[in-house]
Amino acid sequence: MTVQAWTFLLVAASFALYIGIAVWSRASTTQDFYVAGTGVSPLANGMATAADWMSAASFISMAGLISFMGYDGSVYLLGWTGGYVLLALLLAPYLRKYGAFTVPDFVGDRYYSQVARIVAVVCAIFVSFTYVAGQMRGVGIVFGRFLEVDINLGVAIGMAIVFFYAVLGGMKGITYTQVAQYCVLIFAYMVPAIFLSIMITGNPIPQLGLGGVDQATGVALLERLNGLHAELGFAPYTSGSKSTLDVFFITAALMVGTAGLPHVIIRFYTVPRVRDARISVGWALLFISLLYTTAPAVAVFARTNLIASVDEVPYSEVPEWFTNWEATGLVSFEDANGDGLIQYVGPASAETNELTVDRDIMVLANPEIADLPGWVIGLVAAGGLAAALSTAAGLLLVISSAVSHDLLKRSLMPQITEKQELLAARIAAGLAVLVAGYFGMNPPGFVAQVVAFAFGLAASSFFPVIILGIFSKRTTREGAILGMIAGITFTAAYIVYFNFMHPELNSAEHWWIGISPEGIGTVGMLLNFTITVVVSRFTPEPPPQVQVLVDLIRVPRGAGEAHELNI
């Protein structure tokens, strides 16, 4: 069978599985739609959380970033992994005990204000649409290469699939679909990694192969890659070029942003008890670590294979993988000196780099570059789609529930029935799919960069008000509202200024004290904290029943007790 035939077969089989699960687990009540009836087992919720959290940025883009950036790319690995631990320890159990459907639900009740609820709704929608743009971009890349369709058409196909199971099944359908998607994506990530580790180092464990010896040369793999980089004019792979300050701020923004992401937080509302939320966190960490400890090895294998495959190769004799990806526009060659050879050189060289490779293709193209079997290439395509679609569905549910539950039911139209609320949720999810598709067709950057922006926006808006809402009885609605507005406005303005209004200034010498747009969310978070705390000290303290609610959230007893005190 050809690569395309394998891809069609495996992608079609996985899509049929997702749709079948959505039909089987379709939501019939608002509780099913928002939190899967709070009946998901910790093991299943751990797998669903891992799939929800490991987006196209994790599967497709993270190893590509590390592959191109080397040591500097480790900020994404550290930030996203550390952030999940932060979420698990500081937020998940307490929010599950509170028992709300959504993050804006918690914000509105804790800060005894409909205005706070609406501000949180706007922040949730803004963050989610920014994040979902990266997922739909990933879907388009996979379809564009492996099914040989236009990237925009690929995004439209992905929209149709997500629309079906997100609108029909809600959180119940999404949860069990994400369990299947985790199985698909982790299998698709590990199989080629094991193949490549054996081929390059002789070790079947990629994590150990990363520190092993290249069988072709007898030199340590990382040492050989450093040597290749030096020869081609690139900075050494294992040394960094970013400033320590920027590395710190990016890592902190990704960590805190992870802990403030509404589509991840909502997953802990789906289990029956607080204890189950803690157990599902442990399972999720285990499932996530399988991919995240493998990603650096995949990055090194991909970089080594890329250099060996194309550097100084005549353009007329390029391998088939190059031609396939060139057709998508994600790989390009410009013969600057007219010698017909591909010169792949770094910025330190006086020569001109003639090869342009989109960093988002490295994981997807890696099996082809290494000439692995066709079924492995098709499996990677199915895995990339699973990663992108699982997170996209979770984000669309956040948008849907923010509109139907928080904006309509809890704010503007409290008289609507449960049936009307469920219909509104499905309509909102459908409209969100269309907007998400537009952003996928017109992405504001490469996948991981767009996702990093979303994490910065989450860090600057939600994290401070959730943390203070749980651990500080003195925090007031006025402080929370002004803090959220100031944090997300500052962060969004900085990102827009450097990435869209003045991209020519987007470099370290023009950034404020050397902090990149990917790291500015940390400053936005600190601004949010400062304004929230200061304003809270100069405004009347929260009502007594809210202060009792804050105390009860932290009392280690059964789930749901605190929620009975909702204002």
C-alpha positions in Angstrom: 0.0 0.0 0.0 1.1 3.6 -0.7 1.7 6.2 2.0 -1.5 8.0 1.0 -3.5 4.7 1.1 -2.2 4.0 4.6 -3.0 7.5 5.6 -6.6 7.4 4.3 -7.1 4.1 6.0 -5.8 5.0 9.4 -7.3 8.5 9.5 -10.7 7.3 8.3 -10.6 4.5 10.9 -9.8 6.9 13.7 -12.5 9.4 12.6 -15.0 6.6 12.5 -14.1 5.7 16.0 -14.5 9.2 17.2 -17.8 9.7 15.6 -19.1 6.3 16.9 -18.1 7.3 20.4 -19.8 10.7 20.1 -23.1 9.0 19.0 -22.8 6.4 21.8 -22.1 9.1 24.5 -24.3 12.0 23.2 -25.3 14.4 25.9 -29.0 14.6 26.9 -28.7 17.1 29.8 -26.8 20.2 30.5 -24.8 18.4 33.2 -23.8 15.8 30.5 -22.9 18.6 28.1 -20.8 20.7 30.5 -19.2 18.1 32.9 -20.1 14.7 31.5 -22.5 14.1 34.4 -19.5 14.1 36.8 -19.3 10.4 36.3 -15.9 9.9 34.6 -13.5 7.5 36.2 -10.1 8.9 37.3 -8.2 6.7 34.8 -10.4 7.8 31.9 -10.3 11.4 33.0 -6.5 11.2 33.2 -6.3 10.0 29.6 -8.8 12.6 28.5 -6.9 15.3 30.3 -3.6 14.3 28.7 -5.2 14.3 25.2 -6.9 17.7 26.0 -3.7 19.2 27.2 -1.3 17.7 24.7 -2.4 19.7 21.7 -1.0 20.0 18.2 1.7 22.2 19.8 2.8 19.2 21.9 2.5 16.6 19.1 3.4 18.5 16.0 5.3 21.7 17.0 7.2 21.2 20.3 9.8 18.7 18.9 10.1 20.9 15.8 10.8 23.9 18.0 13.4 22.0 20.0 14.8 20.7 16.7 15.4 24.2 15.3 16.1 26.1 18.6 18.1 23.4 20.4 18.6 24.3 24.0 16.4 27.4 23.7 13.4 25.2 22.9 13.6 23.6 26.3 11.6 26.5 27.7 8.5 25.0 26.1 9.2 21.6 27.6 9.8 22.9 31.0 7.0 25.5 31.0 4.2 23.2 29.9 5.3 20.3 32.1 5.9 22.4 35.2 2.6 24.2 34.7 0.6 21.0 34.8 2.2 20.1 38.2 1.3 23.7 39.4 -2.3 23.2 38.2 -2.5 19.8 39.9 -1.2 20.9 43.3 -2.7 24.4 43.6 -6.0 24.5 41.7 -7.6 21.3 40.6 -8.7 19.8 43.9 -10.1 23.1 45.2 -12.0 23.9 42.0 -13.4 20.4 41.9 -14.6 20.7 45.5 -16.3 24.0 44.6 -18.3 22.0 41.9 -19.0 24.7 39.3 -19.5 24.0 35.6 -17.0 26.5 34.4 -14.2 28.9 35.4 -16.4 32.0 34.9 -19.0 30.3 37.1 -16.4 30.2 39.9 -15.2 33.7 39.3 -18.8 35.1 39.2 -19.8 33.4 42.5 -16.5 33.8 44.4 -16.4 37.5 43.5 -20.2 38.0 44.0 -20.5 39.9 40.7 -22.1 39.5 37.4 -19.6 41.9 35.9 -16.8 39.7 37.1 -18.5 36.7 35.5 -18.9 38.5 32.2 -15.2 39.7 32.2 -14.2 36.1 32.9 -16.4 35.0 30.0 -14.7 37.5 27.6 -11.3 36.3 28.8 -12.2 32.6 28.4 -13.4 33.2 24.9 -10.4 35.3 23.9 -7.9 32.8 25.3 -9.7 29.8 23.8 -9.9 31.3 20.3 -6.2 32.2 20.4 -5.4 28.6 21.4 -7.8 27.0 19.0 -6.2 28.8 16.1 -3.0 26.8 16.6 -5.0 23.5 16.7 -6.8 24.2 13.4 -3.5 25.2 11.8 -2.1 21.8 12.8 -5.1 20.0 11.3 -4.6 21.9 8.0 -0.9 21.0 7.9 -1.6 17.3 8.3 -4.4 17.2 5.8 -2.5 19.4 3.4 0.4 17.0 3.2 -0.9 13.5 3.7 -4.3 13.7 2.0 -2.8 16.1 -0.7 -5.5 18.7 -0.3 -5.2 22.5 0.2 -4.4 23.4 3.8 -7.6 25.5 4.0 -9.7 22.5 2.8 -7.9 20.4 5.4 -9.0 22.9 8.1 -12.6 22.7 6.8 -12.6 18.9 7.1 -11.3 19.1 10.6 -14.0 21.7 11.4 -16.7 19.2 10.2 -15.4 16.4 12.4 -15.1 18.5 15.5 -18.5 20.1 14.9 -20.1 16.7 14.9 -18.8 15.2 18.1 -18.4 18.5 20.1 -21.9 19.7 19.3 -23.6 16.3 19.6 -21.8 14.9 22.6 -20.7 17.9 24.6 -18.2 17.2 27.5 -19.5 13.6 27.7 -18.8 12.8 24.1 -15.6 14.8 24.1 -14.3 13.0 27.2 -14.6 9.5 25.8 -13.5 10.6 22.4 -10.4 12.1 24.0 -9.6 8.8 25.7 -9.5 7.2 22.2 -7.5 10.1 20.8 -4.9 9.8 23.6 -4.4 6.1 22.6 -4.0 7.1 19.0 -1.7 10.0 19.5 0.7 8.4 22.0 1.0 5.2 19.9 1.6 7.4 16.8 4.3 9.4 18.6 6.1 6.5 20.3 6.3 4.0 17.3 8.4 6.2 15.0 10.5 7.4 17.9 11.4 3.8 18.8 12.1 3.0 15.1 14.4 6.0 14.8 16.1 5.4 18.1 17.0 1.8 17.0 18.1 3.0 13.5 20.4 5.8 14.8 21.6 4.6 18.2 20.7 0.9 18.4 18.7 1.6 21.6 14.9 0.9 21.5 14.2 3.5 24.3 14.2 7.0 22.7 14.9 8.7 26.1 18.1 6.7 26.4 18.9 6.9 22.7 19.1 10.7 23.1 22.3 10.3 25.2 23.6 7.4 23.1 26.1 7.0 20.4 25.4 7.5 16.7 26.0 4.0 15.1 27.1 5.5 11.8 30.0 7.5 13.2 30.7 6.1 16.7 30.4 9.6 18.1 27.9 10.6 20.8 24.7 11.7 19.1 24.5 15.2 20.7 28.2 15.7 20.1 27.8 14.9 16.4 24.8 17.2 16.1 26.8 20.0 17.7 29.6 19.3 15.2 27.2 19.4 12.2 25.8 22.7 13.5 29.2 24.3 13.8 30.1 23.1 10.3 27.0 24.7 8.9 27.3 28.0 10.8 24.5 27.3 13.3 24.9 27.9 17.0 25.8 24.7 19.0 22.6 22.7 19.5 23.2 22.2 23.2 23.8 25.9 24.0 21.3 28.7 24.2 21.1 32.2 22.6 18.2 33.6 24.5 18.9 35.8 27.5 18.4 34.2 31.0 15.7 36.8 31.7 13.6 35.9 28.7 14.0 32.2 29.3 12.7 32.7 32.8 9.7 34.9 31.7 8.7 32.5 28.9 9.0 29.5 31.2 7.0 31.2 33.9 4.3 32.4 31.4 3.9 28.8 30.1 3.7 27.3 33.6 1.3 29.8 35.0 -0.7 29.9 31.8 -1.1 26.1 31.9 -2.5 26.4 35.4 -5.0 29.1 34.2 -6.3 27.3 31.0 -10.0 27.0 31.3 -10.3 23.9 29.0 -7.9 22.0 31.3 -9.4 23.2 34.5 -12.9 22.1 33.5 -11.7 18.5 33.1 -11.5 18.2 36.9 -15.2 18.9 37.2 -16.0 15.7 35.4 -15.0 13.2 38.1 -17.4 12.2 41.0 -15.2 13.2 44.0 -12.4 15.5 45.0 -10.3 12.4 45.7 -10.9 11.3 42.1 -9.7 14.6 40.9 -6.3 14.1 42.7 -6.0 10.5 41.3 -6.8 11.6 37.8 -4.1 14.3 38.0 -1.6 11.5 38.8 -2.7 9.4 35.8 -2.6 12.5 33.5 1.0 13.2 34.6 2.0 9.7 33.8 0.4 9.8 30.4 1.8 13.2 29.6 5.3 12.2 30.6 5.4 9.5 28.0 5.3 12.1 25.2 7.2 14.9 26.9 10.2 12.8 27.8 10.3 11.5 24.2 10.1 14.9 22.5 13.7 15.9 22.9 14.9 12.7 21.4 12.5 13.0 18.5 13.9 16.6 18.0 17.5 15.4 17.8 16.6 12.5 15.5 14.7 14.8 13.2 17.5 17.5 13.1 20.2 14.9 12.4 18.2 13.3 9.6 17.3 16.6 8.0 20.9 17.8 7.7 22.1 14.4 6.4 19.2 14.2 3.9 19.5 17.5 2.1 22.6 19.5 2.8 24.8 19.8 -0.3 22.4 17.5 -2.3 21.7 18.5 -5.9 18.2 19.9 -6.1 17.5 17.6 -9.1 18.2 14.6 -6.9 16.3 15.5 -3.7 14.5 12.6 -2.0 10.8 12.0 -2.4 9.9 13.4 1.0 11.3 16.8 0.0 9.2 16.9 -3.2 6.1 15.9 -1.2 6.5 18.6 1.4 7.6 21.2 -1.1 4.2 20.8 -2.8 2.5 22.0 0.4 4.6 25.2 0.5 6.1 24.3 3.9 9.5 23.5 2.4 11.2 25.7 -0.2 14.5 26.0 -2.0 16.0 29.1 -3.6 19.2 28.5 -5.5 21.0 31.8 -4.5 24.3 31.0 -6.1 23.1 29.0 -9.1 25.1 25.9 -8.4 22.1 23.6 -8.2 23.1 22.4 -4.7 21.1 22.9 -1.5 23.1 24.9 0.9 21.6 24.7 4.4 23.6 27.1 6.5 23.1 29.1 9.7 23.0 32.9 10.3 26.7 32.9 11.3 27.7 32.0 7.8 28.6 34.5 5.2 26.7 32.4 2.7 23.0 32.6 2.0 20.7 29.9 3.4 18.9 28.3 0.4 16.5 26.0 2.3 13.5 27.1 4.2 11.7 24.5 6.4 8.6 25.2 8.4 9.3 24.0 12.0 5.8 22.6 12.3 6.5 19.8 9.8 9.5 18.2 11.6 7.6 15.5 13.5 5.3 14.8 10.6 8.1 14.6 8.0 10.5 12.8 10.3 9.3 9.2 9.4 9.5 10.1 5.7 13.0 11.6 6.0 14.1 8.3 7.7 12.3 6.2 5.0 10.1 4.4 7.6 7.3 2.1 6.4 4.2 3.7 4.9 1.9 2.6 7.8 4.2 4.4 10.3 3.8 7.7 8.2 0.1 7.2 8.1 -0.1 6.6 11.8 1.8 9.8 12.5 -0.8 11.7 10.4 -3.6 10.1 12.4 -1.8 11.0 15.7 -1.3 14.6 14.7 -5.0 14.9 13.9 -6.0 13.3 17.2 -3.8 15.8 19.1 -5.2 18.8 17.3 -8.8 17.7 17.4 -8.9 16.7 21.0 -7.7 20.1 22.2 -9.8 21.9 19.7 -12.9 20.1 21.0 -12.1 21.0 24.6 -11.6 24.7 23.7 -14.8 24.8 21.8 -16.7 23.4 24.8 -15.2 26.2 26.9 -16.5 28.8 24.5 -19.8 27.1 24.2 -20.4 26.8 28.0 -19.1 30.4 28.5 -21.8 31.7 26.2 -24.7 29.4 27.1 -24.2 28.9 30.8 -22.3 31.9 32.1 -23.5 34.6 29.7 -27.1 33.5 29.1 -28.2 31.3 32.0 -26.3 33.0 34.8 -26.3 36.6 33.5 -28.6 37.7 30.7 -31.5 35.2 30.5 -31.8 33.3 33.8 -35.3 32.3 33.0 -34.4 29.9 30.1 -35.1 26.2 30.6 -32.5 23.5 30.6 -33.6 22.4 27.1 -33.1 25.9 25.8 -29.7 26.2 27.5 -28.6 23.0 25.9 -29.8 24.2 22.5 -27.9 27.5 23.1 -24.8 25.6 24.0 -24.9 23.6 20.8 -25.5 26.7 18.6 -22.6 28.5 20.4 -20.3 25.4 19.8 -21.3 25.4 16.1 -20.6 29.1 15.7 -17.3 28.7 17.6 -16.2 26.0 15.1 -16.7 28.4 12.2 -14.6 31.1 13.9 -12.0 28.6 14.8 -11.8 27.5 11.2 -11.2 31.0 10.1 -8.3 31.4 12.5 -7.0 28.0 11.3 -7.0 29.3 7.7 -5.5 32.6 8.7 -3.1 31.7 11.6 -1.2 34.5 13.5 1.9 32.4 13.6 3.3 28.9 13.8 1.5 26.4 16.0 3.6 26.5 19.2 4.0 30.3 19.0 0.2 30.8 18.8 -0.3 28.4 21.7 2.4 30.3 23.7 0.4 33.5 23.2 -2.7 31.7 24.5 -0.8 30.6 27.6 0.4 34.1 28.2 -3.2 35.5 28.0 -4.4 32.8 30.4 -1.6 33.6 32.8 -2.4 37.3 32.8 -6.1 36.9 33.2 -7.2 33.8 35.1 -4.4 32.6 37.3 -4.2 35.5 39.8 -8.0 35.7 40.4 -8.3 31.9 40.8 -5.4 31.6 43.2 -6.5 34.7 45.2 -10.1 33.4 45.1 -9.1 30.2 46.7 -6.5 31.4 49.2 -7.4 35.0 50.1 -10.7 35.9 51.8 -9.9 39.6 51.5 -9.8 39.7 47.7 -12.8 41.8 46.4 -14.8 41.9 43.2 -13.4 45.3 42.3 -9.9 44.1 42.6 -10.6 40.9 40.6 -12.4 42.8 37.8 -9.7 45.5 37.3 -6.9 42.9 37.7 -8.3 40.7 34.9 -8.9 43.6 32.6 -5.5 45.2 33.1 -3.6 41.9 32.9 -5.1 40.6 29.6 -5.2 44.0 28.0 -1.5 44.7 28.7 -0.5 41.2 27.5 -2.6 41.3 24.3 -1.4 44.8 23.4 2.2 43.8 23.7 1.7 40.7 21.6 -0.3 42.6 18.9 2.2 45.4 18.8 5.3 43.3 18.1 3.7 40.5 16.1 1.1 42.2 14.0 1.5 46.0 14.1 5.3 46.2 14.0 6.8 42.8 13.2 10.0 44.4 12.0 10.6 45.5 15.6 10.1 42.0 17.0 13.6 41.3 18.2 15.4 41.4 21.6 16.8 44.9 21.1 13.3 46.4 20.8 11.5 44.3 23.5 10.8 45.8 26.9 13.9 44.9 29.0 14.5 42.0 26.6 11.2 40.1 27.3 9.7 38.5 24.2 6.0 38.4 23.3 5.9 34.7 24.3 7.1 35.7 27.8 5.2 38.9 28.4 2.3 37.0 30.0 4.4 36.8 33.2 4.5 40.6 33.4 0.7 40.7 32.7 0.2 38.2 35.6 2.3 40.3 38.0 0.3 43.4 36.9 -2.9 41.5 37.6 -1.8 40.3 41.0 -0.6 43.8 42.0 -3.8 45.6 40.9 -6.1 43.0 42.4 -4.3 43.0 45.8 -4.0 46.9 46.0 -7.6 47.6 44.9 -8.9 44.9 47.3 -7.2 46.7 50.2 -9.0 50.0 49.4 -12.5 48.5 48.7 -15.1 47.0 51.1 -14.2 43.4 52.1 -16.4 40.6 50.6 -19.7 39.6 52.3 -19.4 37.2 55.2 -21.0 34.3 53.3 -18.3 34.6 50.6 -15.5 34.5 53.2 -17.1 31.3 54.6 -17.3 29.9 51.1 -13.5 30.5 50.7 -12.8 28.7 53.9 -15.0 25.7 53.0 -13.3 25.3 49.6 -10.1 24.5 51.4 -11.6 22.1 54.0 -10.7 18.5 53.1 -14.1 17.1 53.1 -16.6 15.7 50.5 -17.2 17.4 47.1 -20.0 19.8 46.6 -20.4 21.2 50.2 -18.9 24.6 49.3 -21.1 25.0 46.2 -24.2 24.9 48.3 -23.2 28.4 49.6 -23.1 29.9 46.1 -24.3 33.5 46.1 
